[in-house]
Amino acid sequence: MAYGYMIQHFSGKRKGGSNVNLSARVTDVYRKIAGRWFIVHEHASVPVNIETGMADLHSKL
């Protein structure tokens, strides 16, 4: 087994022209089966604003 993690940042424009600017964290767990690596578990989350307890989609992590 192995694991990997990443921070993903998304930016761009929506169809209506408004900006999108989001951050997320992703952790994957891999298992080698018959000589090939497969993702057997994935967890995605976003940062949390400690003061409000709400998701902070605009954090730069």
NORVEN-V592918 format. One record per backbone hydrogen bond with DSSP energy under -1.0 kcal/mol. CO is the residue of the C=O (numbers start at 1). NH is the residue of the N-H. E is the energy in kcal/mol with one decimal. If there is no record, write none. Layout:
CO&NH&E / CO&NH&E
This chain:
2&30&-3.2 / 4&28&-3.0 / 6&26&-2.4 / 8&24&-2.3 / 10&22&-2.4 / 12&20&-2.7 / 14&17&-1.9 / 18&14&-3.1 / 20&12&-1.9 / 22&10&-3.0 / 24&8&-3.1 / 25&45&-2.5 / 26&6&-2.4 / 27&43&-2.7 / 28&4&-2.3 / 29&40&-2.9 / 29&41&-1.4 / 30&2&-1.8 / 31&38&-2.2 / 33&36&-1.8 / 36&33&-3.1 / 38&31&-2.4 / 41&29&-2.8 / 43&27&-2.8 / 45&25&-3.3 / 47&56&-3.0 / 49&53&-3.1 / 54&49&-2.9 / 56&59&-1.2 / 57&23&-1.2
